[in-house]
Every structure is written in C-alpha cells, then in structure tokens.
Amino acid sequence: MNEEDRYEYSHNTESEHHVRRLDTNSSKYSPQVFNALLTAIHDREHADIYVGRVTGSCINRIAVGDVAEQFILRFRTPTERDRFMMAFERACESAGRNVIKSF
C-alpha cells in the first residue's frame, strides 16, 4: 500500500467512524437504511453528499453523489432530526467531504 492509498484508507475510515458514532447516539431510523448510507459513503469516496430536511416533518434526505438515489431517515421529532443532521454534516465536513445543503 503506497502513501496515497494509506491516506485514502485513513480518510475513509475517519469519515465512516464519525458517521458511525452518530448511529450509536441516535437509533431512531432503520439500521438497514443507515448501513446502506455508510456503504454509499465508503464506496463513493469522492462524491458530494447532498442533505435536506423535509420542512414540517421528521424526515431527512441524504444522497451520496446522485440525488436520485436518496436515503430517507425518519425521526420521532423535528428536533431530533435537526440535531442528527447538524452532527452528520459536521462529521462529513470534518472528514473532508463536500456537503451540499440545497437538496
């Protein structure tokens, strides 16, 4: 494994680690959806991450690279939804991912 590959592996592991920590703190949505989201984040390591809140609901939409392939996370309250999204966006950005909020 060359130095660039090690950086990419470390970078991806860090991104997944930050997002996985959110899962342990907030299990209000389907584990299958969350695991599929983690897989997409890992597999599409250079793709933009699109995020959106559905106004007046408890739903977040997240897409990795292609907005047509979105993951829908449902929460008990809009407050829980907003807390998760703020933490998710910070985790992605701190791992060097580009987060686009107009989804």
Secondary structure as the mmCIF struct_conf table of DSSP 4:
data_model
#
loop_
_struct_conf.conf_type_id
_struct_conf.id
_struct_conf.beg_label_comp_id
_struct_conf.beg_label_asym_id
_struct_conf.beg_label_seq_id
_struct_conf.end_label_comp_id
_struct_conf.end_label_asym_id
_struct_conf.end_label_seq_id
HELX_RH_AL_P HELX_RH_AL_P1 GLU A 3 ASN A 25
BEND BEND1 TYR A 29 TYR A 29
HELX_RH_AL_P HELX_RH_AL_P2 PRO A 31 ASP A 43
TURN_TY1_P TURN_TY1_P1 ARG A 44 HIS A 46
BEND BEND2 ALA A 47 ALA A 47
STRN STRN1 ILE A 49 ARG A 53
TURN_TY1_P TURN_TY1_P2 THR A 55 GLY A 56
BEND BEND3 SER A 57 CYS A 58
STRN STRN2 ILE A 59 VAL A 64
BEND BEND4 GLY A 65 GLY A 65
TURN_TY1_P TURN_TY1_P3 VAL A 67 ALA A 68
BEND BEND5 GLU A 69 GLU A 69
STRN STRN3 GLN A 70 ARG A 74
BEND BEND6 ARG A 76 THR A 77
HELX_RH_AL_P HELX_RH_AL_P3 PRO A 78 SER A 94
TURN_TY1_P TURN_TY1_P4 ALA A 95 GLY A 96
STRN STRN4 VAL A 99 ILE A 100
#
